[in-house]
Amino acid sequence: MDLTSPLPPRTPHDLIGVGLGPFNLSLAALADAVPGLRTLFLDAKPEFRWHPGLMVDGARMQVPFLADLVSLVDPTSPWSFLAYLRAHDRLFPFYFAEQSHLTRREYEHYCRWAAERLPNCRFASPVRAVSWDARTRLFQVSLPGGRTVPARNVVLGVGTAPVVPAAFTALHTAGSVHHAEEYLGVRHSLSGASDVTVVGSGQSGAEIFLDLLRRRGDAPGPQLRWITRSQALAPMEYSKLGLEHFTPDYTRYFHGLPEGVRERLVPAQWQLYKAASADTLAEIHAALYDRTLGGAPADAVILPGTEIEAARPGPCGGLELHCRHLQTGSAHTVRTDATILATGYSARRPALLDPLADLVDWDQQGRYRVDLDHRVGLRPDVTAGLYVQNAELHTHGVGTPDLGLGAHRAATILNAVAGRTIHRLPARTAWTTFGVPRQSSAWSEASALALTPEP
């Protein structure tokens, strides 16, 4: 559909997706060619882009290739990664490569291939606002030029925003420090720095630190420093049973927990979704080992368990980072020329939702209340559906940002929007039983009855 042409009157879309990252792209792919379902997906960007500042050479995905847009729901889909390989005559090379984890570059190219061909996706189409029309009982999605498109359901896939710690807010605003998402754009400027600091121990921090090590090679280069609040540079949990926390079974269990339990649980599970891969940590160790051959200095410092309490411009240029070691309580100051913040991302509340602010059932922390189908709680008289993707970590747990659950979530939303089963989903996806087993509950009830004295 050409968005510049007049829209037919009274033809609301069943579903409009706002934002076209991997998650809404998955929904667009699974919704493609569903009979009788009118869908449209809009994004302000001119083309599909996915973390362009982190496309470091050799960086790989942390999930296998089956975590593509569709395969874990519909492996026969024409939008699968294998279909992409076939379209590019790369099936045999991929087969011989024996690499189940794609490079980020190939994953982005695959997503762009799908986005450019899906008929329900439109780029260069910014959404100004989403409002509720009580007369038509439809959402009105406002586009540039005063045009609006009606929709029975809206799915927000606007992505997450970079997290900048409070100590760095003013410096980041002034352009004195950069978030990891900007890394490739500023990497060339780091070559003249004599001291570079990376903050944050997740996968992005590890990849940037490794890239800086490799670019320096054997020649003298800047002092490199890696600082993190984490008590250790522990690898991502990647055991087979540990990975079952990224199944729909665990999502259902987590969603049913009391809110207070969920709030305590997510931070304690950081190693499931915030840590670096063991392979990347091993490559960092190998790079340091090779650099110190023959007694040469590593010119690198790794400081775990260290919090940066304040950051300000140094008296002679560069920055001063005022740090505290969390276990000993000791304070020290680091002087550095450049700082990269690999401090992650968090869900954001987009301004385009402002017209709906009074209709949303916000929780005490100003977050969406989200049901198991990923539908946001709204005022009872709003009958249309507002859904979110990757904004429900607090209600759905550590699998929320994981690409491996993207297709399942998209299919869940699609089934809910359609009011019927478009994509059949498995009843059980994990060997692990999360929570109390059913037979134990039944035994407890039977035991209680047996022990109850007769009247």
C-alpha positions in Angstrom: 0.0 0.0 0.0 1.3 3.5 -0.9 1.0 5.6 2.2 1.1 8.8 0.1 -2.2 7.9 -1.6 -5.6 8.5 0.1 -6.7 5.6 2.3 -10.1 4.1 1.6 -12.7 5.3 4.0 -13.8 3.1 7.0 -11.2 0.5 6.3 -9.4 0.0 9.7 -6.4 -2.2 9.9 -6.7 -5.2 12.2 -3.2 -4.4 13.5 -0.7 -1.6 13.1 2.8 -2.1 14.3 4.8 1.0 15.3 8.6 0.4 14.9 10.4 -2.2 12.8 13.1 -3.8 14.8 13.4 -7.6 14.8 10.4 -8.2 17.1 7.8 -6.3 15.0 9.5 -7.6 11.9 8.8 -11.1 13.2 5.2 -10.2 13.7 5.0 -8.7 10.2 6.5 -11.9 8.7 4.1 -14.2 10.7 1.1 -12.1 9.7 2.0 -11.9 6.0 -0.6 -13.5 3.8 -2.9 -14.5 6.7 -6.3 -14.5 5.0 -8.6 -11.7 6.0 -6.1 -10.0 8.3 -5.1 -6.4 7.4 -1.8 -5.4 8.9 0.6 -2.5 8.5 4.0 -1.9 10.1 5.6 1.6 10.2 9.1 2.9 11.0 10.6 6.3 10.8 14.0 5.1 9.6 14.6 5.1 5.9 15.6 1.4 6.0 16.0 -1.5 8.4 19.0 -0.9 10.8 19.9 -2.9 13.9 22.5 -1.5 16.3 24.8 -0.2 13.6 27.3 1.2 16.1 28.0 -2.3 17.4 28.6 -4.1 14.0 32.2 -4.9 15.1 34.0 -7.3 12.8 33.5 -10.9 13.9 30.8 -10.1 16.5 28.4 -13.0 16.7 24.8 -13.4 17.9 24.2 -15.0 21.3 21.4 -17.2 20.0 21.5 -19.9 17.2 20.2 -19.2 13.7 16.9 -20.9 14.5 16.1 -17.8 16.5 15.2 -16.0 13.3 12.0 -14.1 12.6 9.8 -17.2 12.2 11.4 -20.6 12.4 10.6 -21.5 16.0 6.9 -21.0 15.2 6.7 -21.8 11.5 9.9 -23.4 10.0 8.1 -23.6 6.6 7.7 -19.9 6.3 9.2 -18.1 3.2 10.8 -15.6 5.7 13.0 -18.0 7.5 16.8 -17.7 7.6 17.2 -20.8 5.6 14.9 -19.3 2.9 17.2 -16.2 3.0 20.2 -18.5 2.4 18.5 -20.2 -0.5 17.6 -16.8 -2.0 21.3 -15.9 -1.9 22.7 -19.3 -2.9 24.4 -19.7 0.4 23.0 -22.9 1.7 26.0 -25.0 0.9 28.5 -22.5 2.2 26.5 -22.2 5.4 26.3 -25.9 5.7 30.0 -26.3 5.5 30.7 -23.4 7.8 29.2 -25.3 10.7 28.4 -22.1 12.5 25.1 -22.2 14.3 25.6 -18.6 15.6 25.5 -16.0 12.9 27.6 -12.9 12.7 25.6 -9.8 13.6 26.3 -8.5 10.1 24.6 -11.5 8.5 21.7 -11.4 10.9 21.1 -7.7 10.0 21.4 -8.4 6.3 18.8 -11.2 6.7 16.4 -8.9 8.5 16.8 -6.2 5.9 16.1 -8.8 3.1 12.8 -9.6 4.8 11.9 -6.0 5.6 12.4 -4.9 2.0 10.2 -7.6 0.6 7.3 -7.9 3.2 4.3 -6.0 1.6 3.1 -4.9 5.0 6.2 -3.0 6.0 6.8 0.7 5.4 9.9 2.7 6.2 10.4 6.5 6.2 6.9 6.5 7.8 7.2 8.2 11.3 4.2 7.8 13.6 3.4 11.1 15.3 0.9 9.9 17.8 -1.6 7.1 18.7 -5.0 8.3 20.0 -8.3 6.7 20.9 -11.5 7.6 19.1 -14.4 6.8 21.4 -16.9 7.3 18.5 -15.4 4.7 16.2 -13.9 2.7 19.0 -10.6 2.5 17.1 -7.1 3.8 17.5 -6.1 6.6 15.2 -2.4 6.4 14.2 -1.3 9.9 13.1 1.2 10.2 10.3 3.0 13.2 8.8 0.9 15.6 6.8 -2.1 15.3 9.1 -3.1 11.8 7.8 -4.4 9.2 10.2 -4.8 5.4 9.8 -7.5 3.7 12.0 -6.6 0.4 13.7 -8.3 -2.1 15.9 -5.0 -3.0 17.5 -1.6 -1.4 17.9 1.6 -3.2 18.7 4.5 -1.1 20.0 7.9 -2.3 18.9 9.8 1.0 19.3 12.9 -0.6 20.8 14.8 0.3 23.9 16.8 3.4 24.8 20.5 3.5 25.8 21.1 3.6 29.6 23.4 6.4 30.7 24.4 6.2 34.4 23.6 9.4 36.4 27.3 10.1 36.9 27.7 10.5 33.1 24.5 12.3 32.1 25.9 15.8 31.7 29.1 14.5 30.0 27.0 12.4 27.5 24.8 15.3 26.7 27.9 17.4 26.0 29.3 14.7 23.8 32.3 14.1 26.1 31.5 10.4 26.5 29.7 8.1 24.2 27.3 5.1 24.6 28.3 1.8 23.0 25.6 2.3 20.4 27.8 5.0 19.0 31.1 3.0 19.1 31.8 2.5 15.4 31.0 6.1 14.7 33.6 7.4 17.2 36.2 4.6 17.1 38.5 6.5 14.7 38.7 9.4 17.2 40.0 7.0 19.9 43.3 6.4 18.0 44.7 9.6 19.4 43.8 8.9 23.1 46.5 7.7 25.4 43.9 6.2 27.8 40.6 4.6 27.0 38.0 3.3 29.5 35.1 0.9 28.7 32.3 0.9 31.4 30.0 -2.2 31.6 30.7 -5.9 31.5 27.9 -7.2 29.2 28.4 -8.5 25.7 28.8 -5.0 24.2 31.4 -4.0 26.7 33.4 -7.2 26.2 33.2 -6.8 22.4 34.4 -3.2 22.5 37.2 -4.0 24.9 38.3 -6.9 22.6 38.1 -4.8 19.5 40.3 -2.1 21.1 42.8 -4.7 22.1 43.0 -6.1 18.6 43.2 -2.8 16.8 46.2 -1.9 19.0 48.0 -5.1 18.0 51.5 -5.5 19.2 52.4 -1.8 18.8 52.4 0.5 21.7 49.0 2.0 22.1 46.6 3.6 24.6 46.2 2.2 28.1 42.9 0.3 28.1 40.7 0.0 31.1 37.5 -2.1 31.7 35.4 -1.1 34.7 32.2 -2.8 35.9 30.0 -2.9 39.0 29.6 -6.6 38.6 31.6 -8.5 41.2 33.2 -10.8 38.5 33.4 -11.1 34.8 31.2 -14.1 34.8 30.1 -15.6 31.5 26.5 -15.8 30.3 24.6 -18.8 31.6 24.6 -21.1 28.7 24.0 -24.6 30.1 21.2 -26.5 28.3 18.9 -26.5 31.3 19.8 -23.0 32.2 18.6 -21.9 28.8 15.1 -23.1 29.6 14.6 -19.8 31.4 14.1 -18.6 27.8 11.1 -20.7 27.1 7.4 -19.9 27.1 7.1 -22.2 30.1 9.3 -20.0 32.2 7.6 -16.8 30.9 4.2 -18.2 32.0 5.6 -19.1 35.4 7.3 -15.8 35.9 4.2 -13.8 34.9 2.2 -15.7 37.6 4.5 -14.7 40.4 3.6 -11.9 42.8 4.9 -8.5 41.7 7.3 -8.2 44.6 8.9 -11.5 43.8 9.3 -10.6 40.2 11.0 -7.3 41.2 13.6 -9.1 43.3 14.1 -12.0 40.8 15.1 -10.1 37.6 18.2 -8.3 39.1 19.4 -11.6 40.6 19.3 -13.3 37.2 21.7 -10.8 35.5 23.9 -13.7 34.4 21.1 -15.1 32.3 20.8 -12.0 30.1 23.4 -9.3 30.9 26.7 -11.1 30.9 29.2 -11.6 28.2 29.7 -14.9 26.3 32.3 -17.3 27.5 33.9 -17.3 24.0 34.3 -13.5 24.0 35.9 -13.6 27.4 38.2 -16.3 26.3 39.2 -14.3 23.2 40.0 -11.3 25.5 42.2 -13.5 27.7 44.0 -14.9 24.6 44.6 -11.3 23.2 46.1 -10.3 26.6 48.2 -13.4 26.7 49.6 -12.9 23.2 50.3 -9.2 23.9 52.5 -10.0 27.0 54.7 -12.5 25.1 58.3 -12.1 26.2 57.3 -10.0 29.2 55.8 -7.1 27.3 53.3 -5.0 29.3 49.6 -5.6 28.7 48.7 -1.9 29.0 45.3 -3.1 30.1 43.5 -3.0 33.4 40.3 -4.9 34.3 38.4 -3.6 37.4 35.4 -5.6 38.5 33.3 -4.7 41.6 34.0 -1.0 41.0 31.3 1.7 40.9 31.8 5.1 39.3 30.2 7.6 41.6 31.0 10.7 39.7 32.6 11.8 36.4 33.8 15.3 35.5 36.2 17.0 33.1 39.8 16.7 34.2 41.9 19.9 35.0 44.3 19.1 32.2 41.8 17.6 29.7 40.2 14.2 29.5 38.0 13.0 32.3 38.2 12.1 36.0 36.2 9.1 37.1 35.7 9.0 40.9 35.4 5.3 41.7 34.6 3.2 44.8 35.5 -0.5 45.2 32.3 -2.1 46.4 33.8 -4.9 48.6 36.5 -2.8 50.4 34.8 0.6 50.2 38.0 2.2 49.1 37.8 5.2 46.8 40.1 6.1 44.0 40.2 8.4 41.0 40.9 7.3 37.4 42.1 9.8 34.8 41.2 8.8 31.2 41.0 10.5 27.8 38.0 8.7 26.5 35.1 6.7 27.9 32.7 4.3 26.2 29.5 3.4 28.1 28.5 -0.2 27.5 25.8 0.2 30.1 22.9 -1.4 28.3 19.4 -0.4 27.2 16.0 -0.1 28.9 12.4 0.1 27.8 11.1 3.6 27.1 7.7 5.2 27.0 7.5 6.9 23.6 6.0 10.4 23.3 3.6 9.1 20.6 1.6 7.5 23.4 1.0 10.8 25.2 -2.6 10.9 23.9 -3.3 7.6 25.6 -1.5 8.3 28.9 -4.7 8.7 30.9 -6.2 5.5 29.4 -3.3 3.2 30.4 -3.3 1.2 33.6 0.2 2.1 34.8 1.8 0.3 37.7 3.3 2.1 40.7 6.6 2.7 38.9 4.9 4.1 35.8 5.3 0.9 33.7 2.8 -0.9 31.6 0.7 -3.6 33.2 0.9 -6.4 30.7 -1.1 -9.6 30.5 0.2 -13.0 29.4 -0.7 -12.2 25.7 1.4 -9.0 25.9 -1.6 -6.8 25.9 -1.3 -3.5 27.9 -4.0 -2.9 30.6 -6.2 0.0 29.5 -9.3 1.7 30.8 -12.3 -0.7 30.6 -14.1 1.4 28.0 -11.2 1.1 25.5 -12.0 -2.0 23.6 -9.1 -1.9 21.1 -5.9 -3.7 22.0 -2.5 -2.1 22.7 0.4 -4.6 22.8 4.1 -4.2 23.5 7.2 -6.1 22.4 10.4 -5.8 24.6 8.8 -3.5 27.2 7.7 -6.1 29.6 10.8 -7.4 31.4 9.1 -6.6 34.7 6.1 -8.8 33.9 7.5 -11.5 31.6 11.0 -12.0 32.8 14.5 -12.4 31.4 13.3 -13.8 28.1 11.7 -10.5 27.1 14.7 -9.1 25.1 15.8 -12.5 23.9 15.5 -13.1 20.1 14.8 -16.8 20.8 11.4 -15.9 22.2 10.6 -13.3 19.5 8.7 -15.5 17.1 6.6 -17.1 19.9 5.7 -13.7 21.3 4.7 -12.5 17.9 2.6 -15.5 17.3 0.9 -15.1 20.7 0.0 -11.5 19.9 -1.2 -12.5 16.4 -3.4 -15.2 17.8 -4.9 -12.8 20.4 -5.5 -10.1 17.8 -7.2 -12.6 15.4 -9.2 -14.2 18.1 -8.3 -17.6 16.7 -5.3 -19.9 16.4 -3.3 -18.7 13.3 -0.1 -20.4 14.5 -0.3 -23.4 16.7 2.0 -23.1 19.8 3.3 -26.0 21.8 1.8 -26.7 25.3 5.2 -27.4 26.8 8.6 -26.2 25.8 10.9 -27.1 28.8 12.0 -30.2 30.6 12.2 -28.1 33.8 9.1 -27.7 36.0 9.0 -24.2 37.2 7.1 -23.8 40.5 5.2 -26.6 42.3 4.5 -29.7 40.2 0.8 -30.5 39.7 1.0 -33.9 41.2 2.4 -32.5 44.4 -0.5 -30.1 44.6 -2.9 -33.0 44.0 -1.2 -35.1 46.6 -1.3 -32.3 49.1 -5.1 -31.9 48.6 -5.6 -35.7 48.9 -3.5 -35.9 52.0 -5.4 -33.0 53.6 -8.7 -34.8 53.0 -7.3 -38.1 54.3 -6.1 -36.4 57.5 -9.3 -34.5 58.1 -11.2 -36.2 61.0 -14.7 -37.4 60.2 -17.5 -35.4 61.8 
